[in-house]
């Protein structure tokens, strides 16, 4: 209105749009890592989503696939319709981590019937499955007595917060108990024989034997050579396969001792027509086996041979058998006597005597003896005695030789000998005279043995082999400070009474020594503070060869400085 005047009236239409409704949000939370997050909104259009890890979307029902742990959090959304924005709604989403696959183990391999434990590093949420319908939700599970059907692959996974881990596996090995072997032996056997201790064959096993006298072995079959009674007793064997032990089998072995050779005797000598009584020591459980002249044999302990003749005289042998084991044989000689005339010939050496009928005879001739023994058997025996001349050993040999002249000449001086043999230093010589060369010093016995076919004599002499005296004298030396060729001295072996003199050109003694190992050092009387000049000097050395002659050597030596 101006100056009291009113204008015409104008009109405008105003439209007020209502705010869109706040959306109703939802999700499939919680979800496991790696799976899809499904977000839902009640608004069919105009929804604006935002959330963790920079998430945005304008889709009514967006999907986040695969979900990570970073996708956990609060998701919000609002609706824009006709330029108007609704209030913001929110929905929380939780993404749970997938648990790690468990670490599995077992206490195998074990032997059948032993306890075995399956173990996991996860204390809760474990789910086991395995052979023979096995299942368990225990972290560590023990089978008290395992069977072969329990062997195989065991699997387990972990469920935590509704999320399942990957499946882990562990292979359980259960080894079967090997069959118990059968044990046997070849006894009883006799001492000294081979005792065989055997087991039945089982493939792929190790054998473990034990037995008497500390016996042990890992062989299937054992041969005990030279067995003694100490090897008698119980032998045990078991087998081991994959660490599993079978039952034990036993076998009892017997090694019988060899009986001692029997003690035997007889009533020999006897007269023809009398009985021969053979006697043996009584041995419990023994069988007796006699044998003798003319095909004789008997199983009796003490057999008797009636009306004995000369055909029954000779050696009788007996062995016994105890427990199947045979002793060594014992022997005795049976003599049957008869009245007869006999001739005995004998040869002796001169100086010897021959005993006949209790008398000693030393001259050639015939000697007769008539006797009746205790059995009344008379005999006339004639001795034809021959006395041979005895050879006499004798030879000549040097008492001493030296390695300088090592040959020894040997000459025979024996009498009445048809054979001459020498023995020296391991060698034998069959010639009456010979030469022998020695290679080492020492004292050597030489023995001559002579014979004439019946009689023998010997003689031993000693030969001493002395060492060879050797001396070397240099012709120059260079005393000084270089420790080279500092002394003049003789190098000698096997000598005695050594004395060395050194003279200058005017005949004055500048050094002397009685010790072969002490040399001249170039000083007056070996005084280094008084060195003599370089010159030619005369030496005179006296010595005695080892157990030999006196020697003297004169020469020149050059002293060079």
C-alpha positions in Angstrom: 0.0 0.0 0.0 1.4 3.4 -0.9 -0.2 6.7 -0.3 -3.2 4.8 0.9 -3.6 3.0 -2.4 -3.9 -0.8 -2.7 -2.3 -2.8 -5.6 -3.8 -5.7 -7.3 -3.3 -9.1 -5.6 -0.7 -11.7 -6.9 -0.6 -15.5 -6.2 2.1 -18.4 -5.9 1.6 -22.1 -5.5 4.0 -23.9 -2.9 4.4 -27.7 -2.9 5.9 -29.4 0.3 7.3 -32.9 -0.5 7.3 -35.3 2.5 10.8 -36.8 3.5 11.4 -40.3 2.3 11.1 -42.9 5.0 14.4 -44.0 6.7 15.4 -47.3 5.1 15.4 -50.5 7.1 18.8 -52.2 6.7 19.8 -55.8 7.1 22.8 -58.2 6.5 23.8 -61.9 6.8 26.4 -60.9 9.5 28.4 -62.5 10.9 30.2 -64.1 7.9 33.5 -65.9 7.6 36.4 -64.4 5.8 36.3 -65.3 2.1 32.6 -65.6 2.0 30.0 -63.0 0.7 28.5 -60.1 2.8 24.8 -59.6 1.7 23.5 -56.1 2.6 19.7 -55.4 2.3 17.6 -52.2 2.2 13.9 -51.8 2.4 14.0 -48.9 -0.1 13.7 -50.1 -3.7 15.4 -47.0 -5.1 17.5 -44.1 -4.1 19.6 -46.0 -1.4 23.1 -44.6 -0.8 25.4 -47.1 1.0 28.7 -46.4 2.8 30.9 -48.5 5.0 34.3 -49.7 6.2 37.4 -49.8 4.0 35.9 -47.0 1.6 32.8 -49.0 0.7 30.0 -47.2 -1.2 27.1 -48.4 -3.3 23.7 -47.2 -4.7 22.4 -50.8 -5.1 19.4 -51.7 -3.0 21.0 -55.0 -1.9 24.8 -54.8 -2.5 27.1 -57.9 -2.1 30.7 -57.8 -1.0 32.5 -61.0 -2.2 34.9 -62.2 -1.0 34.8 -60.6 2.4 38.0 -59.7 4.2 38.6 -58.8 7.8 38.8 -55.1 6.8 35.1 -55.4 5.8 34.0 -55.7 9.4 32.3 -52.5 10.8 29.2 -50.3 10.6 27.4 -50.0 7.3 25.0 -46.9 6.8 22.5 -46.0 4.2 20.0 -43.2 3.4 17.4 -42.7 0.7 17.1 -39.7 -1.7 13.6 -39.2 -3.3 12.3 -36.1 -5.0 15.4 -34.2 -3.8 14.7 -35.1 -0.2 17.0 -37.2 1.9 15.9 -39.6 4.5 17.4 -40.1 7.9 20.5 -42.4 7.9 20.1 -46.0 9.1 23.0 -48.3 10.1 23.6 -52.1 10.3 26.8 -53.6 11.9 28.7 -56.4 10.0 31.2 -58.8 11.6 33.7 -60.8 9.4 35.3 -63.6 11.4 38.7 -65.0 10.5 38.9 -68.6 9.1 41.0 -70.5 11.6 44.3 -72.0 10.5 44.4 -75.7 9.6 45.4 -77.7 12.7 48.9 -79.2 13.0 48.3 -83.0 13.4 50.7 -85.7 14.7 50.6 -89.2 16.0 52.8 -91.4 18.1 53.1 -94.1 15.4 54.5 -96.2 14.0 53.5 -98.5 16.9 53.2 -102.2 17.2 49.8 -103.9 17.1 48.2 -103.9 20.5 50.2 -100.8 21.7 48.5 -97.5 22.7 48.7 -94.7 20.1 47.8 -91.0 20.4 46.6 -88.6 17.7 47.4 -85.0 18.7 46.5 -81.5 17.5 47.9 -78.1 18.3 44.3 -76.7 18.6 42.7 -77.0 22.1 39.0 -76.5 21.0 36.8 -76.7 18.0 38.7 -79.7 16.6 36.8 -82.3 14.6 38.5 -85.6 14.0 37.6 -88.4 11.5 39.5 -91.5 10.5 39.5 -95.2 9.7 37.1 -97.7 11.2 34.4 -95.0 11.8 36.6 -93.0 14.1 35.4 -89.4 15.1 36.3 -87.2 18.0 36.2 -83.6 19.1 39.0 -84.0 21.7 42.3 -82.2 21.0 44.4 -85.3 21.8 42.9 -88.8 21.4 44.4 -92.1 22.6 43.6 -95.6 21.4 44.6 -97.8 24.3 45.2 -101.0 22.4 45.6 -100.3 18.7 44.6 -102.8 16.0 45.5 -103.2 12.4 42.1 -101.7 11.4 43.1 -98.5 13.2 45.9 -97.8 10.8 45.3 -95.3 8.0 44.7 -91.6 7.3 43.3 -89.4 10.1 41.8 -86.0 9.2 40.8 -83.0 11.3 39.5 -79.4 10.9 38.7 -76.6 13.3 35.4 -74.7 13.6 35.8 -71.3 15.3 33.1 -68.5 15.3 31.2 -70.5 12.8 34.2 -70.6 10.4 35.8 -73.9 9.3 39.6 -74.3 8.7 41.1 -76.3 5.9 41.4 -80.0 6.7 44.8 -81.5 7.9 45.9 -85.1 7.7 48.2 -87.5 9.6 49.0 -91.0 8.5 49.0 -93.6 11.3 51.2 -96.7 10.8 50.5 -99.8 12.9 52.9 -102.6 12.4 51.8 -106.2 12.8 53.3 -108.4 15.5 55.4 -111.0 13.6 54.5 -114.7 14.0 56.3 -116.6 16.7 59.0 -118.7 15.1 59.4 -122.4 15.6 62.7 -123.5 17.2 64.5 -126.8 16.8 67.9 -128.5 17.2 69.7 -131.6 16.0 70.4 -132.9 19.5 71.3 -134.9 21.3 74.8 -134.7 19.8 78.2 -135.7 21.1 80.8 -133.4 22.4 83.0 -132.0 19.6 80.2 -132.4 17.0 78.2 -129.5 15.5 75.1 -128.5 17.3 72.5 -127.0 14.9 70.1 -124.5 16.5 67.5 -123.6 13.9 64.4 -121.4 13.5 61.6 -121.5 11.0 61.9 -119.0 8.1 59.9 -115.8 8.4 60.5 -113.2 5.7 61.7 -109.7 6.5 62.5 -110.2 10.2 65.6 -110.1 12.5 66.2 -113.2 14.7 67.3 -112.8 18.3 68.7 -115.9 19.9 69.9 -116.4 23.5 71.0 -119.6 25.3 73.4 -121.4 27.6 77.0 -120.3 28.2 76.4 -116.7 27.0 75.1 -117.7 23.6 73.6 -115.0 21.4 73.0 -114.7 17.7 71.0 -112.8 15.1 71.1 -115.7 12.5 68.1 -117.7 11.6 70.1 -121.0 11.8 73.2 -121.4 13.9 75.9 -124.1 13.7 77.9 -124.5 17.0 81.0 -126.3 15.9 83.0 -128.3 18.5 80.1 -128.2 20.9 80.8 -129.0 24.6 78.4 -130.1 27.3 78.3 -126.4 28.4 76.2 -125.8 25.3 73.4 -128.0 26.7 70.2 -126.2 27.8 67.3 -124.1 26.7 67.7 -121.9 23.6 65.2 -119.1 23.1 64.4 -117.2 19.9 62.1 -114.3 18.9 61.9 -112.2 15.8 61.7 -108.5 15.3 60.0 -106.8 12.3 59.5 -103.0 12.0 60.4 -102.7 15.7 57.7 -105.3 16.8 58.7 -108.4 18.7 57.1 -111.8 18.3 56.4 -114.3 21.0 59.4 -116.4 22.2 60.0 -120.0 21.1 62.3 -122.4 22.9 64.2 -125.6 22.1 66.1 -127.8 24.6 69.5 -129.1 23.3 71.6 -131.8 24.8 75.4 -132.2 24.2 76.6 -135.5 25.7 80.2 -135.7 26.9 82.6 -138.0 25.2 83.3 -140.8 27.7 86.9 -141.2 28.8 88.9 -144.0 27.2 88.2 -147.1 29.4 90.8 -148.5 31.8 91.7 -152.0 30.6 93.8 -154.9 32.0 94.3 -158.6 31.5 96.0 -161.6 33.1 98.7 -161.6 30.3 101.2 -163.3 29.9 99.6 -166.7 29.9 100.6 -170.2 28.8 98.9 -171.6 25.7 95.7 -173.5 26.7 94.9 -171.2 29.5 92.1 -168.6 29.6 92.7 -165.0 28.6 90.8 -162.7 31.0 90.1 -159.2 29.6 88.9 -156.7 32.1 87.4 -153.2 31.7 86.5 -150.4 34.1 82.8 -150.3 34.9 81.1 -147.3 33.4 77.4 -146.7 34.1 75.2 -146.9 31.0 78.1 -147.9 28.7 78.1 -150.4 25.8 81.4 -152.2 25.4 83.1 -153.0 22.0 86.1 -155.3 22.2 88.2 -156.2 19.2 91.4 -158.2 18.9 93.6 -160.7 16.9 92.1 -163.3 14.6 88.9 -161.4 14.1 88.0 -161.3 17.8 85.1 -159.1 19.0 82.9 -159.0 22.1 80.2 -156.8 23.7 80.9 -157.9 27.2 82.6 -155.7 29.8 84.9 -158.5 31.0 85.1 -161.2 28.3 87.0 -164.5 28.8 88.8 -166.4 25.9 89.2 -170.1 26.8 92.0 -172.4 25.6 94.0 -169.6 24.2 96.6 -170.3 21.5 99.3 -168.2 19.9 96.7 -167.0 17.4 95.0 -165.1 20.3 98.0 -163.2 21.4 98.5 -159.6 20.3 96.8 -156.2 20.8 93.2 -156.1 22.2 91.3 -152.8 21.8 88.2 -151.5 23.7 86.0 -148.5 23.3 82.8 -147.7 25.0 79.6 -146.0 23.9 77.6 -143.8 26.4 74.5 -141.9 25.2 75.5 -142.6 21.6 79.0 -141.0 22.1 82.1 -143.1 21.5 85.2 -142.9 23.6 88.8 -143.2 22.4 90.1 -146.7 22.3 92.3 -148.3 24.9 94.7 -151.0 24.1 96.6 -153.8 25.8 98.9 -156.5 24.6 98.3 -160.1 25.4 101.1 -162.6 25.3 100.6 -166.4 25.1 103.7 -168.4 26.1 104.7 -171.8 25.0 107.7 -174.1 25.5 110.0 -173.4 22.6 113.6 -172.8 21.6 114.3 -169.4 20.1 117.1 -167.3 18.8 117.6 -163.7 19.6 120.2 -161.7 17.6 121.5 -158.4 18.7 124.3 -156.0 17.7 125.9 -153.5 20.1 128.7 -151.1 19.9 132.1 -151.6 21.5 131.9 -150.5 25.1 128.2 -151.1 25.4 126.5 -154.1 27.1 123.4 -156.1 26.3 121.1 -157.3 29.1 119.7 -160.8 28.6 118.0 -162.9 31.3 119.2 -160.4 34.0 122.8 -160.6 32.8 124.9 -158.0 31.0 127.0 -159.2 28.0 129.7 -157.1 26.2 131.5 -159.5 24.0 130.5 -161.2 20.7 129.2 -164.8 21.0 126.3 -167.0 21.8 124.5 -167.0 25.2 121.8 -169.5 26.3 119.0 -168.9 28.8 116.6 -171.5 30.1 113.7 -170.2 32.2 110.3 -171.1 33.5 107.8 -168.3 34.0 105.3 -168.0 36.8 102.8 -169.9 34.6 105.1 -172.9 34.2 105.9 -172.1 30.5 109.5 -173.2 29.9 111.7 -171.7 27.1 115.2 -172.1 25.8 116.4 -168.9 24.2 119.8 -168.4 22.5 121.3 -164.9 22.2 123.6 -164.3 19.2 125.5 -161.1 20.2 127.7 -159.1 17.8 129.9 -156.3 19.0 130.7 -153.7 16.4 133.7 -151.4 16.6 132.5 -147.9 17.7 133.4 -145.0 15.4 135.3 -142.1 17.0 134.4 -138.6 16.0 137.3 -136.2 15.5 138.0 -133.2 13.3 140.1 -130.1 13.2 138.8 -126.5 12.9 140.2 -123.1 13.6 139.4 -121.7 17.0 139.2 -118.1 15.8 138.5 -116.4 12.4 137.6 -112.8 11.7 135.2 -111.2 9.3 138.2 -109.9 7.5 139.2 -113.5 6.7 135.9 -115.3 7.3 136.7 -118.7 5.8 137.1 -121.7 8.1 138.6 -125.0 6.7 137.3 -128.2 8.4 139.2 -131.5 8.2 138.0 -134.9 9.2 140.1 -137.0 11.7 137.5 -139.6 12.7 138.1 -143.4 12.9 135.9 -146.4 12.0 133.3 -144.2 10.4 131.4 -145.0 7.2 129.3 -141.8 7.4 130.4 -138.3 8.3 127.9 -135.4 8.8 128.6 -131.8 10.0 126.0 -129.4 11.5 126.9 -125.6 11.6 124.8 -122.5 11.8 121.7 -124.3 10.4 123.6 -125.9 7.5 124.4 -129.6 7.0 127.5 -130.9 5.2 128.0 -134.6 4.2 131.6 -134.4 3.1 134.6 -135.3 5.4 136.4 -132.0 4.6 134.8 -128.7 3.6 135.1 -124.9 4.0 132.5 -122.6 5.5 132.4 -118.8 5.1 131.0 -116.8 8.1 129.0 -113.5 7.5 128.5 -112.4 11.1 130.6 -112.3 14.3 129.8 -114.6 17.1 130.6 -118.0 18.6 129.4 -120.9 16.4 129.3 -124.5 17.5 130.1 -127.1 14.8 129.1 -130.7 15.4 130.5 -133.8 13.7 128.3 -136.9 13.8 129.9 -140.2 12.6 128.4 -143.7 12.2 129.3 -147.1 10.8 125.7 -148.3 10.4 125.2 -149.5 13.9 127.1 -147.2 16.2 127.2 -143.4 16.4 129.6 -140.9 17.9 129.7 -137.1 17.9 132.0 -134.2 18.7 131.3 -130.5 19.0 133.9 -127.7 18.8 133.4 -123.9 19.0 134.6 -121.3 16.4 134.8 -117.7 17.4 134.2 -115.2 14.6 135.7 -111.8 15.5 134.5 -108.5 13.9 136.5 -106.9 11.2 138.5 -103.8 12.2 137.9 -100.8 10.0 139.4 -97.3 10.1 139.0 -94.2 8.0 141.3 -91.1 8.3 140.4 -87.9 6.5 143.2 -85.7 4.8 141.8 -82.2 5.6 139.6 -80.3 7.9 138.4 -76.6 8.2 138.0 -75.4 11.7 136.2 -72.2 12.0 132.8 -70.8 13.0 130.6 -72.5 10.3 130.2 -75.8 12.3 131.3 -77.7 9.2 134.3 -80.1 9.3 135.4 -78.6 12.6 137.6 -81.5 13.8 140.1 -84.0 12.5 139.6 -87.5 13.9 139.7 -91.1 12.7 136.4 -93.0 12.2 137.0 -96.6 13.3 135.3 -99.7 14.6 136.3 -102.8 16.5 139.8 -101.7 17.6 141.7 -101.4 20.9 144.6 -99.4 22.5 144.0 -96.4 20.3 146.5 -93.5 20.4 146.9 -90.6 18.0 149.7 -87.9 17.7 149.7 -84.7 15.6 153.1 -83.1 14.7 153.8 -79.7 13.0 156.5 -79.5 10.4 159.2 -79.0 13.1 158.2 -82.2 14.9 156.5 -80.6 17.8 153.4 -82.4 19.1 150.4 -80.1 18.8 147.8 -82.7 19.8 147.5 -86.2 21.2 144.5 -88.4 22.3 143.9 -92.0 23.6 140.1 -91.7 22.7 139.1 -92.5 19.2 136.0 -90.3 19.6 138.0 -87.2 20.6 139.3 -85.1 17.6 141.7 -82.2 17.1 139.9 -78.9 16.8 142.9 -77.0 15.3 144.0 -75.4 18.6 147.4 -76.1 20.3 146.6 -79.1 22.5 143.0 -78.5 21.6 143.0 -75.0 23.1 140.9 -72.8 20.8 142.4 -69.7 22.2 145.7 -70.8 20.7 144.8 -71.7 17.1 147.6 -73.1 14.9 148.0 -71.8 11.4 146.8 -73.3 8.2 149.5 -75.9 7.2 150.1 -79.5 6.5 150.5 -81.6 9.7 151.7 -85.2 10.2 149.6 -87.7 12.2 150.7 -91.0 13.7 147.9 -93.4 14.8 148.6 -96.6 16.8 145.9 -99.2 17.5 145.3 -102.9 18.0 142.9 -104.8 15.9 140.0 -106.4 17.7 141.6 -109.5 19.3 144.3 -109.1 16.6 147.6 -107.4 15.8 149.1 -104.0 16.7 149.0 -101.5 13.8 150.5 -98.1 13.1 149.4 -95.5 10.5 151.3 -92.4 9.5 150.0 -89.7 7.2 149.3 -86.0 6.4 146.4 -83.8 7.1 145.8 -80.3 5.8 144.4 -77.7 8.2 142.6 -75.0 6.2 141.1 -71.8 7.7 
